[in-house]
Amino acid sequence: MEQKVIIDFPHKQLSHCENGAICNLLNFNNFDISEPLIFGIGSGIFFAYMPFVKNYDIPLTSYRIMPGQIYKNATKRLNVKMFKRTYKDKQKAMDELDQMLEKGQPVGLLTNLYYLPFFPKSYRFHYNAHNTIIYGKDGNNYLVSDPVLEDKATISYDDLLKARFAKGIISVKGDIYYPLSVPENLDISKSIKQGMQATKKLMIKNPIPYHGITGIKLLAKRIRKEKDNTEFIKAFLGNIIRIQEEAGTGGAGFRYMYAAFLQEAAKILQQDQLYKTSEKLTQVGDSWREFGLNAGRILKGRSADQNGTFNTINDILLDIADQEKQIFQSF
């Protein structure tokens, strides 16, 4: 007889997979918290220009901290105890997933986005840090509540196995997690302050020059230096735009989410100045979008004055760096 297990798991579409998976699992376990609070407490906002880390000889950029760090930071600061396990044995990984579902426990999984057929082909690429939630099984298919999808989905045993054990720069090893316990009484204001101070350190007191505010300035310098290297600059800008606007929540989207966090923080901490800081960061998000728009014009050859547009994106990046420095210094 084919196995059928369906857990009554409320599906909620959110903005980003890591925040969303943690948020929905905590809410299922009667810990009411929003996605922006998870993101802010987890110190998710960041910037990194990584000239020594390359994909097809193109330096990488990132607008958030490393995958897995939001999960680690947020659960620690919220005093949530988590079950987390990786596997060497693929069969054991799938068997234990089934056992958890039979016990009524929905679980978070780390997967490779490329092997998740419920996403459109244009969205799928080899990314070994996509978080999704499995809440049941019907025969050979698993029931999926992916936090970035509008509706629930299904995935076959074979496809899920591929997604859980994909090779790459950071291999996926059947990673599985869920909350073991959540605090009954928590001073969330303390958690919020911890997240904000950690973010301040990451953005303006980071000893690594390619990270935080100095990273934004170095990116502007590299773009200015390479503007006449046509083949490289097109690939470079194309990768920046893809990461900013298409992969995950992107540069502007992460700024908007942190602005939403600051609004919630202002209410909880009773610090009205955080409302104004939130508005400023929303404007910075708009500037990141403006940067992406102008970089896209260069990429597509739609700028009548290429040099002028290069000057524009350089000025935008330097202004963003100044604005973000003022914002994070104010914490």
Phi and psi restraints in degrees (value plus and minus 20) as a CYANA .aco file:
   2 GLU   PHI     -90.7   -50.7
   2 GLU   PSI     120.0   160.0
   3 GLN   PHI     -93.0   -53.0
   3 GLN   PSI     116.2   156.2
   4 LYS   PHI    -158.7  -118.7
   4 LYS   PSI      95.1   135.1
   5 VAL   PHI    -153.0  -113.0
   5 VAL   PSI     102.4   142.4
   6 ILE   PHI    -148.8  -108.8
   6 ILE   PSI      94.8   134.8
   7 ILE   PHI    -111.4   -71.4
   7 ILE   PSI     118.3   158.3
   8 ASP   PHI     -94.9   -54.9
   8 ASP   PSI      61.4   101.4
   9 PHE   PHI    -127.6   -87.6
   9 PHE   PSI      95.3   135.3
  10 PRO   PHI     -89.2   -49.2
  10 PRO   PSI      99.9   139.9
  11 HIS   PHI    -103.8   -63.8
  11 HIS   PSI     113.0   153.0
  12 LYS   PHI    -157.1  -117.1
  12 LYS   PSI     100.8   140.8
  13 GLN   PHI     -96.5   -56.5
  13 GLN   PSI     109.1   149.1
  14 LEU   PHI    -146.4  -106.4
  14 LEU   PSI    -190.8  -150.8
  15 SER   PHI    -109.4   -69.4
  15 SER   PSI     -53.7   -13.7
  16 HIS   PHI    -158.8  -118.8
  16 HIS   PSI     123.2   163.2
  17 CYS   PHI     -85.0   -45.0
  17 CYS   PSI     -64.3   -24.3
  18 GLU   PHI     -90.4   -50.4
  18 GLU   PSI     -69.9   -29.9
  19 ASN   PHI     -78.4   -38.4
  19 ASN   PSI     -65.0   -25.0
  20 GLY   PHI     -84.7   -44.7
  20 GLY   PSI     -62.3   -22.3
  21 ALA   PHI     -84.2   -44.2
  21 ALA   PSI     -64.6   -24.6
  22 ILE   PHI     -83.2   -43.2
  22 ILE   PSI     -66.4   -26.4
  23 CYS   PHI     -79.0   -39.0
  23 CYS   PSI     -69.3   -29.3
  24 ASN   PHI     -88.0   -48.0
  24 ASN   PSI     -56.1   -16.1
  25 LEU   PHI     -87.9   -47.9
  25 LEU   PSI     -59.7   -19.7
  26 LEU   PHI     -86.9   -46.9
  26 LEU   PSI     -62.0   -22.0
  27 ASN   PHI     -81.7   -41.7
  27 ASN   PSI     -58.3   -18.3
  28 PHE   PHI     -82.6   -42.6
  28 PHE   PSI     -51.9   -11.9
  29 ASN   PHI    -113.6   -73.6
  29 ASN   PSI       6.7    46.7
  30 ASN   PHI      44.5    84.5
  30 ASN   PSI      10.8    50.8
  31 PHE   PHI    -136.0   -96.0
  31 PHE   PSI      81.4   121.4
  32 ASP   PHI    -101.6   -61.6
  32 ASP   PSI      93.7   133.7
  33 ILE   PHI    -172.8  -132.8
  33 ILE   PSI     129.8   169.8
  34 SER   PHI    -113.0   -73.0
  34 SER   PSI     142.8   182.8
  35 GLU   PHI     -82.9   -42.9
  35 GLU   PSI     -64.5   -24.5
  36 PRO   PHI     -79.1   -39.1
  36 PRO   PSI     -56.1   -16.1
  37 LEU   PHI     -86.5   -46.5
  37 LEU   PSI     -60.1   -20.1
  38 ILE   PHI     -79.8   -39.8
  38 ILE   PSI     -65.6   -25.6
  39 PHE   PHI     -83.7   -43.7
  39 PHE   PSI     -65.1   -25.1
  40 GLY   PHI     -91.5   -51.5
  40 GLY   PSI     -65.5   -25.5
  41 ILE   PHI     -83.8   -43.8
  41 ILE   PSI     -53.8   -13.8
  42 GLY   PHI    -101.5   -61.5
  42 GLY   PSI     -16.7    23.3
  43 SER   PHI      32.3    72.3
  43 SER   PSI      31.2    71.2
  44 GLY   PHI     -95.8   -55.8
  44 GLY   PSI     -49.8    -9.8
  45 ILE   PHI     -92.5   -52.5
  45 ILE   PSI     121.8   161.8
  46 PHE   PHI    -189.9  -149.9
  46 PHE   PSI     154.2   194.2
  47 PHE   PHI    -168.0  -128.0
  47 PHE   PSI     117.8   157.8
  48 ALA   PHI    -164.3  -124.3
  48 ALA   PSI     107.5   147.5
  49 TYR   PHI    -126.7   -86.7
  49 TYR   PSI      98.9   138.9
  50 MET   PHI    -138.6   -98.6
  50 MET   PSI      63.5   103.5
  51 PRO   PHI     -87.0   -47.0
  51 PRO   PSI     -38.9     1.1
  52 PHE   PHI    -117.2   -77.2
  52 PHE   PSI     -24.0    16.0
  53 VAL   PHI    -131.5   -91.5
  53 VAL   PSI      93.8   133.8
  54 LYS   PHI    -145.6  -105.6
  54 LYS   PSI     129.4   169.4
  55 ASN   PHI    -141.3  -101.3
  55 ASN   PSI      90.8   130.8
  56 TYR   PHI      35.5    75.5
  56 TYR   PSI      24.7    64.7
  57 ASP   PHI      48.1    88.1
  57 ASP   PSI      -6.8    33.2
  58 ILE   PHI    -129.0   -89.0
  58 ILE   PSI     105.1   145.1
  59 PRO   PHI     -79.7   -39.7
  59 PRO   PSI     124.9   164.9
  60 LEU   PHI    -112.4   -72.4
  60 LEU   PSI     131.4   171.4
  61 THR   PHI    -145.7  -105.7
  61 THR   PSI     135.2   175.2
  62 SER   PHI    -165.1  -125.1
  62 SER   PSI     124.2   164.2
  63 TYR   PHI    -131.3   -91.3
  63 TYR   PSI     -10.5    29.5
  64 ARG   PHI    -165.9  -125.9
  64 ARG   PSI     145.2   185.2
  65 ILE   PHI     -91.4   -51.4
  65 ILE   PSI     150.5   190.5
  66 MET   PHI     -76.0   -36.0
  66 MET   PSI     123.7   163.7
  67 PRO   PHI     -72.6   -32.6
  67 PRO   PSI     115.1   155.1
  68 GLY   PHI      77.0   117.0
  68 GLY   PSI     -41.6    -1.6
  69 GLN   PHI     -94.9   -54.9
  69 GLN   PSI     -53.7   -13.7
  70 ILE   PHI     -81.5   -41.5
  70 ILE   PSI     -66.1   -26.1
  71 TYR   PHI     -76.0   -36.0
  71 TYR   PSI     -69.9   -29.9
  72 LYS   PHI     -84.7   -44.7
  72 LYS   PSI     -68.6   -28.6
  73 ASN   PHI     -85.9   -45.9
  73 ASN   PSI     -66.7   -26.7
  74 ALA   PHI     -85.5   -45.5
  74 ALA   PSI     -67.4   -27.4
  75 THR   PHI     -85.4   -45.4
  75 THR   PSI     -56.2   -16.2
  76 LYS   PHI     -86.1   -46.1
  76 LYS   PSI     -66.7   -26.7
  77 ARG   PHI     -93.0   -53.0
  77 ARG   PSI     -41.7    -1.7
  78 LEU   PHI    -112.6   -72.6
  78 LEU   PSI     -20.0    20.0
  79 ASN   PHI      38.5    78.5
  79 ASN   PSI      21.2    61.2
  80 VAL   PHI    -118.0   -78.0
  80 VAL   PSI     106.8   146.8
  81 LYS   PHI    -109.3   -69.3
  81 LYS   PSI     108.2   148.2
  82 MET   PHI    -137.1   -97.1
  82 MET   PSI     126.0   166.0
  83 PHE   PHI    -112.0   -72.0
  83 PHE   PSI     109.1   149.1
  84 LYS   PHI    -163.9  -123.9
  84 LYS   PSI     113.7   153.7
  85 ARG   PHI    -168.5  -128.5
  85 ARG   PSI     124.6   164.6
  86 THR   PHI    -136.9   -96.9
  86 THR   PSI     146.2   186.2
  87 TYR   PHI    -156.3  -116.3
  87 TYR   PSI     128.7   168.7
  88 LYS   PHI    -117.4   -77.4
  88 LYS   PSI     -54.7   -14.7
  89 ASP   PHI    -111.7   -71.7
  89 ASP   PSI      93.6   133.6
  90 LYS   PHI     -83.9   -43.9
  90 LYS   PSI     -62.0   -22.0
  91 GLN   PHI     -83.3   -43.3
  91 GLN   PSI     -61.2   -21.2
  92 LYS   PHI     -82.8   -42.8
  92 LYS   PSI     -58.6   -18.6
  93 ALA   PHI     -82.0   -42.0
  93 ALA   PSI     -61.5   -21.5
  94 MET   PHI     -94.1   -54.1
  94 MET   PSI     -58.0   -18.0
  95 ASP   PHI     -84.4   -44.4
  95 ASP   PSI     -62.4   -22.4
  96 GLU   PHI     -90.9   -50.9
  96 GLU   PSI     -51.3   -11.3
  97 LEU   PHI     -79.8   -39.8
  97 LEU   PSI     -67.1   -27.1
  98 ASP   PHI     -80.1   -40.1
  98 ASP   PSI     -61.0   -21.0
  99 GLN   PHI     -84.2   -44.2
  99 GLN   PSI     -59.9   -19.9
 100 MET   PHI     -85.1   -45.1
 100 MET   PSI     -61.6   -21.6
 101 LEU   PHI     -83.8   -43.8
 101 LEU   PSI     -60.1   -20.1
 102 GLU   PHI     -82.5   -42.5
 102 GLU   PSI     -47.8    -7.8
 103 LYS   PHI    -104.8   -64.8
 103 LYS   PSI     -19.0    21.0
 104 GLY   PHI      65.1   105.1
 104 GLY   PSI       0.5    40.5
 105 GLN   PHI    -127.4   -87.4
 105 GLN   PSI      86.2   126.2
 106 PRO   PHI     -88.2   -48.2
 106 PRO   PSI     128.3   168.3
 107 VAL   PHI    -152.6  -112.6
 107 VAL   PSI     131.0   171.0
 108 GLY   PHI    -111.0   -71.0
 108 GLY   PSI     121.1   161.1
 109 LEU   PHI    -146.9  -106.9
 109 LEU   PSI     126.1   166.1
 110 LEU   PHI    -117.4   -77.4
 110 LEU   PSI     109.0   149.0
 111 THR   PHI    -158.7  -118.7
 111 THR   PSI     148.1   188.1
 112 ASN   PHI    -113.2   -73.2
 112 ASN   PSI     102.2   142.2
 113 LEU   PHI     -78.7   -38.7
 113 LEU   PSI     -51.1   -11.1
 114 TYR   PHI     -82.0   -42.0
 114 TYR   PSI     -51.4   -11.4
 115 TYR   PHI    -116.4   -76.4
 115 TYR   PSI      -3.0    37.0
 116 LEU   PHI    -124.8   -84.8
 116 LEU   PSI      76.0   116.0
 117 PRO   PHI     -89.9   -49.9
 117 PRO   PSI     -29.7    10.3
 118 PHE   PHI     -98.3   -58.3
 118 PHE   PSI     -24.5    15.5
 119 PHE   PHI    -115.6   -75.6
 119 PHE   PSI     129.0   169.0
 120 PRO   PHI     -80.6   -40.6
 120 PRO   PSI     129.3   169.3
 121 LYS   PHI     -77.6   -37.6
 121 LYS   PSI     -56.3   -16.3
 122 SER   PHI     -85.7   -45.7
 122 SER   PSI     -40.1    -0.1
 123 TYR   PHI    -112.2   -72.2
 123 TYR   PSI     -39.1     0.9
 124 ARG   PHI    -108.3   -68.3
 124 ARG   PSI     104.9   144.9
 125 PHE   PHI    -166.4  -126.4
 125 PHE   PSI     148.4   188.4
 126 HIS   PHI     -95.1   -55.1
 126 HIS   PSI      78.4   118.4
 127 TYR   PHI    -155.9  -115.9
 127 TYR   PSI      90.4   130.4
 128 ASN   PHI    -109.3   -69.3
 128 ASN   PSI      13.5    53.5
 129 ALA   PHI    -162.6  -122.6
 129 ALA   PSI      12.7    52.7
 130 HIS   PHI    -108.3   -68.3
 130 HIS   PSI     106.3   146.3
 131 ASN   PHI    -114.8   -74.8
 131 ASN   PSI     111.2   151.2
 132 THR   PHI    -160.4  -120.4
 132 THR   PSI     149.3   189.3
 133 ILE   PHI    -143.0  -103.0
 133 ILE   PSI     113.1   153.1
 134 ILE   PHI    -126.7   -86.7
 134 ILE   PSI     107.4   147.4
 135 TYR   PHI    -142.7  -102.7
 135 TYR   PSI     -12.8    27.2
 136 GLY   PHI     156.8   196.8
 136 GLY   PSI     158.4   198.4
 137 LYS   PHI    -167.3  -127.3
 137 LYS   PSI     116.6   156.6
 138 ASP   PHI    -150.8  -110.8
 138 ASP   PSI      79.6   119.6
 139 GLY   PHI      47.2    87.2
 139 GLY   PSI    -139.4   -99.4
 140 ASN   PHI    -116.3   -76.3
 140 ASN   PSI     -14.0    26.0
 141 ASN   PHI    -133.2   -93.2
 141 ASN   PSI     120.5   160.5
 142 TYR   PHI    -118.5   -78.5
 142 TYR   PSI     126.4   166.4
 143 LEU   PHI    -114.0   -74.0
 143 LEU   PSI     108.9   148.9
 144 VAL   PHI    -138.2   -98.2
 144 VAL   PSI     112.1   152.1
 145 SER   PHI    -135.9   -95.9
 145 SER   PSI      68.4   108.4
 146 ASP   PHI    -107.6   -67.6
 146 ASP   PSI     104.8   144.8
 147 PRO   PHI     -85.0   -45.0
 147 PRO   PSI     -36.0     4.0
 148 VAL   PHI    -119.2   -79.2
 148 VAL   PSI     -19.0    21.0
 149 LEU   PHI    -117.5   -77.5
 149 LEU   PSI     128.6   168.6
 150 GLU   PHI     -89.6   -49.6
 150 GLU   PSI     -57.3   -17.3
 151 ASP   PHI    -144.2  -104.2
 151 ASP   PSI     144.7   184.7
 152 LYS   PHI     -87.9   -47.9
 152 LYS   PSI     142.9   182.9
 153 ALA   PHI    -163.9  -123.9
 153 ALA   PSI     159.6   199.6
 154 THR   PHI    -151.8  -111.8
 154 THR   PSI     139.4   179.4
 155 ILE   PHI    -167.7  -127.7
 155 ILE   PSI     121.3   161.3
 156 SER   PHI     -93.1   -53.1
 156 SER   PSI     139.9   179.9
 157 TYR   PHI     -74.2   -34.2
 157 TYR   PSI     -68.2   -28.2
 158 ASP   PHI     -85.3   -45.3
 158 ASP   PSI     -61.9   -21.9
 159 ASP   PHI     -87.4   -47.4
 159 ASP   PSI     -59.7   -19.7
 160 LEU   PHI     -86.5   -46.5
 160 LEU   PSI     -58.0   -18.0
 161 LEU   PHI     -80.7   -40.7
 161 LEU   PSI     -64.8   -24.8
 162 LYS   PHI     -81.0   -41.0
 162 LYS   PSI     -64.2   -24.2
 163 ALA   PHI     -86.9   -46.9
 163 ALA   PSI     -50.9   -10.9
 164 ARG   PHI    -102.1   -62.1
 164 ARG   PSI     -37.4     2.6
 165 PHE   PHI    -151.5  -111.5
 165 PHE   PSI      24.5    64.5
 166 ALA   PHI    -102.0   -62.0
 166 ALA   PSI     125.2   165.2
 167 LYS   PHI    -105.9   -65.9
 167 LYS   PSI     146.4   186.4
 168 GLY   PHI     136.7   176.7
 168 GLY   PSI    -188.4  -148.4
 169 ILE   PHI     -77.4   -37.4
 169 ILE   PSI     -65.2   -25.2
 170 ILE   PHI    -138.9   -98.9
 170 ILE   PSI      83.0   123.0
 171 SER   PHI     -89.4   -49.4
 171 SER   PSI     127.9   167.9
 172 VAL   PHI    -113.5   -73.5
 172 VAL   PSI     113.2   153.2
 173 LYS   PHI    -143.2  -103.2
 173 LYS   PSI      27.7    67.7
 174 GLY   PHI      49.2    89.2
 174 GLY   PSI       2.0    42.0
 175 ASP   PHI     -70.8   -30.8
 175 ASP   PSI     111.4   151.4
 176 ILE   PHI    -160.0  -120.0
 176 ILE   PSI     124.9   164.9
 177 TYR   PHI    -176.8  -136.8
 177 TYR   PSI     135.5   175.5
 178 TYR   PHI    -186.8  -146.8
 178 TYR   PSI     139.1   179.1
 179 PRO   PHI     -91.3   -51.3
 179 PRO   PSI     112.6   152.6
 180 LEU   PHI    -107.9   -67.9
 180 LEU   PSI     -59.3   -19.3
 181 SER   PHI    -176.5  -136.5
 181 SER   PSI     129.9   169.9
 182 VAL   PHI    -143.1  -103.1
 182 VAL   PSI     129.2   169.2
 183 PRO   PHI     -89.7   -49.7
 183 PRO   PSI     121.3   161.3
 184 GLU   PHI     -99.3   -59.3
 184 GLU   PSI     -59.0   -19.0
 185 ASN   PHI    -146.4  -106.4
 185 ASN   PSI      97.4   137.4
 186 LEU   PHI    -154.3  -114.3
 186 LEU   PSI     111.7   151.7
 187 ASP   PHI    -103.3   -63.3
 187 ASP   PSI      68.3   108.3
 188 ILE   PHI     -88.3   -48.3
 188 ILE   PSI     -39.9     0.1
 189 SER   PHI     -81.9   -41.9
 189 SER   PSI     -56.8   -16.8
 190 LYS   PHI     -84.2   -44.2
 190 LYS   PSI     -62.3   -22.3
 191 SER   PHI     -82.3   -42.3
 191 SER   PSI     -60.8   -20.8
 192 ILE   PHI     -83.6   -43.6
 192 ILE   PSI     -65.9   -25.9
 193 LYS   PHI     -83.7   -43.7
 193 LYS   PSI     -59.7   -19.7
 194 GLN   PHI     -80.8   -40.8
 194 GLN   PSI     -64.0   -24.0
 195 GLY   PHI     -83.7   -43.7
 195 GLY   PSI     -61.5   -21.5
 196 MET   PHI     -87.2   -47.2
 196 MET   PSI     -62.1   -22.1
 197 GLN   PHI     -87.2   -47.2
 197 GLN   PSI     -58.2   -18.2
 198 ALA   PHI     -85.4   -45.4
 198 ALA   PSI     -58.5   -18.5
 199 THR   PHI     -84.7   -44.7
 199 THR   PSI     -62.9   -22.9
 200 LYS   PHI     -76.8   -36.8
 200 LYS   PSI     -64.5   -24.5
 201 LYS   PHI     -84.0   -44.0
 201 LYS   PSI     -62.7   -22.7
 202 LEU   PHI     -83.7   -43.7
 202 LEU   PSI     -58.6   -18.6
 203 MET   PHI    -107.7   -67.7
 203 MET   PSI     -56.0   -16.0
 204 ILE   PHI    -143.6  -103.6
 204 ILE   PSI     -27.3    12.7
 205 LYS   PHI    -144.1  -104.1
 205 LYS   PSI       4.5    44.5
 206 ASN   PHI     -99.9   -59.9
 206 ASN   PSI     105.4   145.4
 207 PRO   PHI     -90.7   -50.7
 207 PRO   PSI     -34.8     5.2
 208 ILE   PHI    -107.4   -67.4
 208 ILE   PSI      96.8   136.8
 209 PRO   PHI     -84.5   -44.5
 209 PRO   PSI     -39.2     0.8
 210 TYR   PHI    -109.1   -69.1
 210 TYR   PSI     -17.8    22.2
 211 HIS   PHI    -130.4   -90.4
 211 HIS   PSI     133.9   173.9
 212 GLY   PHI      48.4    88.4
 212 GLY   PSI    -167.1  -127.1
 213 ILE   PHI     -81.3   -41.3
 213 ILE   PSI     -62.6   -22.6
 214 THR   PHI     -84.2   -44.2
 214 THR   PSI     -50.1   -10.1
 215 GLY   PHI     -84.3   -44.3
 215 GLY   PSI     -59.1   -19.1
 216 ILE   PHI     -83.5   -43.5
 216 ILE   PSI     -62.3   -22.3
 217 LYS   PHI     -86.7   -46.7
 217 LYS   PSI     -58.6   -18.6
 218 LEU   PHI     -88.3   -48.3
 218 LEU   PSI     -53.1   -13.1
 219 LEU   PHI     -83.3   -43.3
 219 LEU   PSI     -64.1   -24.1
 220 ALA   PHI     -79.8   -39.8
 220 ALA   PSI     -61.9   -21.9
 221 LYS   PHI     -83.1   -43.1
 221 LYS   PSI     -61.3   -21.3
 222 ARG   PHI     -88.0   -48.0
 222 ARG   PSI     -60.5   -20.5
 223 ILE   PHI     -83.3   -43.3
 223 ILE   PSI     -63.1   -23.1
 224 ARG   PHI     -82.9   -42.9
 224 ARG   PSI     -60.6   -20.6
 225 LYS   PHI     -86.3   -46.3
 225 LYS   PSI     -56.6   -16.6
 226 GLU   PHI    -117.8   -77.8
 226 GLU   PSI     -12.2    27.8
 227 LYS   PHI     -80.5   -40.5
 227 LYS   PSI     -46.8    -6.8
 228 ASP   PHI    -112.4   -72.4
 228 ASP   PSI     -24.5    15.5
 229 ASN   PHI    -108.8   -68.8
 229 ASN   PSI      61.0   101.0
 230 THR   PHI     -75.1   -35.1
 230 THR   PSI     -70.3   -30.3
 231 GLU   PHI     -82.5   -42.5
 231 GLU   PSI     -65.2   -25.2
 232 PHE   PHI     -87.5   -47.5
 232 PHE   PSI     -66.5   -26.5
 233 ILE   PHI     -85.2   -45.2
 233 ILE   PSI     -53.9   -13.9
 234 LYS   PHI     -87.0   -47.0
 234 LYS   PSI     -63.6   -23.6
 235 ALA   PHI     -85.7   -45.7
 235 ALA   PSI     -59.7   -19.7
 236 PHE   PHI     -84.1   -44.1
 236 PHE   PSI     -71.9   -31.9
 237 LEU   PHI     -84.8   -44.8
 237 LEU   PSI     -57.0   -17.0
 238 GLY   PHI     -81.3   -41.3
 238 GLY   PSI     -61.1   -21.1
 239 ASN   PHI     -88.5   -48.5
 239 ASN   PSI     -60.2   -20.2
 240 ILE   PHI     -80.8   -40.8
 240 ILE   PSI     -65.2   -25.2
 241 ILE   PHI     -85.4   -45.4
 241 ILE   PSI     -61.1   -21.1
 242 ARG   PHI     -81.0   -41.0
 242 ARG   PSI     -65.4   -25.4
 243 ILE   PHI     -86.4   -46.4
 243 ILE   PSI     -58.1   -18.1
 244 GLN   PHI     -91.6   -51.6
 244 GLN   PSI     -61.4   -21.4
 245 GLU   PHI    -132.1   -92.1
 245 GLU   PSI     -39.0     1.0
 246 GLU   PHI    -135.6   -95.6
 246 GLU   PSI     -57.5   -17.5
 247 ALA   PHI    -107.9   -67.9
 247 ALA   PSI     101.7   141.7
 248 GLY   PHI      44.4    84.4
 248 GLY   PSI    -156.9  -116.9
 249 THR   PHI    -114.3   -74.3
 249 THR   PSI     -36.8     3.2
 250 GLY   PHI      59.7    99.7
 250 GLY   PSI     152.0   192.0
 251 GLY   PHI     -80.6   -40.6
 251 GLY   PSI     -74.0   -34.0
 252 ALA   PHI     -84.9   -44.9
 252 ALA   PSI     -62.1   -22.1
 253 GLY   PHI     -81.3   -41.3
 253 GLY   PSI     -58.4   -18.4
 254 PHE   PHI     -87.2   -47.2
 254 PHE   PSI     -54.3   -14.3
 255 ARG   PHI     -88.1   -48.1
 255 ARG   PSI     -60.2   -20.2
 256 TYR   PHI     -84.5   -44.5
 256 TYR   PSI     -59.1   -19.1
 257 MET   PHI     -87.0   -47.0
 257 MET   PSI     -60.2   -20.2
 258 TYR   PHI     -88.5   -48.5
 258 TYR   PSI     -52.5   -12.5
 259 ALA   PHI     -82.1   -42.1
 259 ALA   PSI     -60.1   -20.1
 260 ALA   PHI     -84.9   -44.9
 260 ALA   PSI     -57.9   -17.9
 261 PHE   PHI     -79.7   -39.7
 261 PHE   PSI     -64.5   -24.5
 262 LEU   PHI     -84.0   -44.0
 262 LEU   PSI     -52.6   -12.6
 263 GLN   PHI     -85.3   -45.3
 263 GLN   PSI     -63.6   -23.6
 264 GLU   PHI     -87.0   -47.0
 264 GLU   PSI     -58.9   -18.9
 265 ALA   PHI     -83.2   -43.2
 265 ALA   PSI     -58.9   -18.9
 266 ALA   PHI     -79.2   -39.2
 266 ALA   PSI     -61.1   -21.1
 267 LYS   PHI     -90.6   -50.6
 267 LYS   PSI     -64.9   -24.9
 268 ILE   PHI     -89.6   -49.6
 268 ILE   PSI     -63.2   -23.2
 269 LEU   PHI    -104.2   -64.2
 269 LEU   PSI     -30.0    10.0
 270 GLN   PHI      37.3    77.3
 270 GLN   PSI      27.8    67.8
 271 GLN   PHI    -140.7  -100.7
 271 GLN   PSI      75.2   115.2
 272 ASP   PHI     -82.2   -42.2
 272 ASP   PSI     -45.9    -5.9
 273 GLN   PHI     -84.7   -44.7
 273 GLN   PSI     -41.4    -1.4
 274 LEU   PHI     -89.4   -49.4
 274 LEU   PSI     -44.1    -4.1
 275 TYR   PHI     -83.7   -43.7
 275 TYR   PSI     -62.4   -22.4
 276 LYS   PHI     -87.9   -47.9
 276 LYS   PSI     -58.7   -18.7
 277 THR   PHI     -82.9   -42.9
 277 THR   PSI     -57.8   -17.8
 278 SER   PHI     -81.7   -41.7
 278 SER   PSI     -62.6   -22.6
 279 GLU   PHI     -83.0   -43.0
 279 GLU   PSI     -60.2   -20.2
 280 LYS   PHI     -84.2   -44.2
 280 LYS   PSI     -60.9   -20.9
 281 LEU   PHI     -90.0   -50.0
 281 LEU   PSI     -51.3   -11.3
 282 THR   PHI     -82.4   -42.4
 282 THR   PSI     -60.1   -20.1
 283 GLN   PHI     -85.1   -45.1
 283 GLN   PSI     -56.4   -16.4
 284 VAL   PHI     -83.6   -43.6
 284 VAL   PSI     -59.6   -19.6
 285 GLY   PHI     -78.1   -38.1
 285 GLY   PSI     -61.0   -21.0
 286 ASP   PHI     -82.0   -42.0
 286 ASP   PSI     -56.6   -16.6
 287 SER   PHI     -87.8   -47.8
 287 SER   PSI     -58.4   -18.4
 288 TRP   PHI     -81.6   -41.6
 288 TRP   PSI     -59.4   -19.4
 289 ARG   PHI     -84.6   -44.6
 289 ARG   PSI     -59.4   -19.4
 290 GLU   PHI     -84.9   -44.9
 290 GLU   PSI     -60.4   -20.4
 291 PHE   PHI     -78.9   -38.9
 291 PHE   PSI     -67.2   -27.2
 292 GLY   PHI     -81.1   -41.1
 292 GLY   PSI     -59.5   -19.5
 293 LEU   PHI     -83.8   -43.8
 293 LEU   PSI     -65.7   -25.7
 294 ASN   PHI     -91.2   -51.2
 294 ASN   PSI     -56.7   -16.7
 295 ALA   PHI     -83.8   -43.8
 295 ALA   PSI     -56.5   -16.5
 296 GLY   PHI     -84.3   -44.3
 296 GLY   PSI     -55.0   -15.0
 297 ARG   PHI     -84.2   -44.2
 297 ARG   PSI     -60.6   -20.6
 298 ILE   PHI     -85.0   -45.0
 298 ILE   PSI     -65.4   -25.4
 299 LEU   PHI     -80.2   -40.2
 299 LEU   PSI     -59.0   -19.0
 300 LYS   PHI    -114.5   -74.5
 300 LYS   PSI     -17.3    22.7
 301 GLY   PHI      47.9    87.9
 301 GLY   PSI       9.6    49.6
 302 ARG   PHI    -121.4   -81.4
 302 ARG   PSI     -11.1    28.9
 303 SER   PHI    -119.6   -79.6
 303 SER   PSI     103.0   143.0
 304 ALA   PHI     -88.8   -48.8
 304 ALA   PSI     -49.1    -9.1
 305 ASP   PHI    -141.7  -101.7
 305 ASP   PSI      68.4   108.4
 306 GLN   PHI     -80.7   -40.7
 306 GLN   PSI     -65.4   -25.4
 307 ASN   PHI     -81.8   -41.8
 307 ASN   PSI     -60.5   -20.5
 308 GLY   PHI     -83.2   -43.2
 308 GLY   PSI     -59.3   -19.3
 309 THR   PHI     -89.8   -49.8
 309 THR   PSI     -57.2   -17.2
 310 PHE   PHI     -80.7   -40.7
 310 PHE   PSI     -62.4   -22.4
 311 ASN   PHI     -82.0   -42.0
 311 ASN   PSI     -57.0   -17.0
 312 THR   PHI     -84.2   -44.2
 312 THR   PSI     -68.9   -28.9
 313 ILE   PHI     -88.3   -48.3
 313 ILE   PSI     -50.8   -10.8
 314 ASN   PHI     -84.1   -44.1
 314 ASN   PSI     -66.5   -26.5
 315 ASP   PHI     -83.0   -43.0
 315 ASP   PSI     -59.9   -19.9
 316 ILE   PHI     -82.5   -42.5
 316 ILE   PSI     -65.5   -25.5
 317 LEU   PHI     -83.3   -43.3
 317 LEU   PSI     -62.8   -22.8
 318 LEU   PHI     -86.2   -46.2
 318 LEU   PSI     -57.0   -17.0
 319 ASP   PHI     -87.1   -47.1
 319 ASP   PSI     -61.1   -21.1
 320 ILE   PHI     -78.3   -38.3
 320 ILE   PSI     -64.8   -24.8
 321 ALA   PHI     -79.4   -39.4
 321 ALA   PSI     -64.3   -24.3
 322 ASP   PHI     -84.8   -44.8
 322 ASP   PSI     -64.1   -24.1
 323 GLN   PHI     -85.3   -45.3
 323 GLN   PSI     -64.2   -24.2
 324 GLU   PHI     -87.2   -47.2
 324 GLU   PSI     -55.3   -15.3
 325 LYS   PHI     -80.7   -40.7
 325 LYS   PSI     -65.1   -25.1
 326 GLN   PHI     -83.2   -43.2
 326 GLN   PSI     -59.8   -19.8
 327 ILE   PHI     -84.0   -44.0
 327 ILE   PSI     -70.6   -30.6
 328 PHE   PHI     -96.6   -56.6
 328 PHE   PSI     -42.7    -2.7
 329 GLN   PHI     -89.1   -49.1
 329 GLN   PSI     -44.6    -4.6
 330 SER   PHI     -96.1   -56.1
 330 SER   PSI     -30.0    10.0
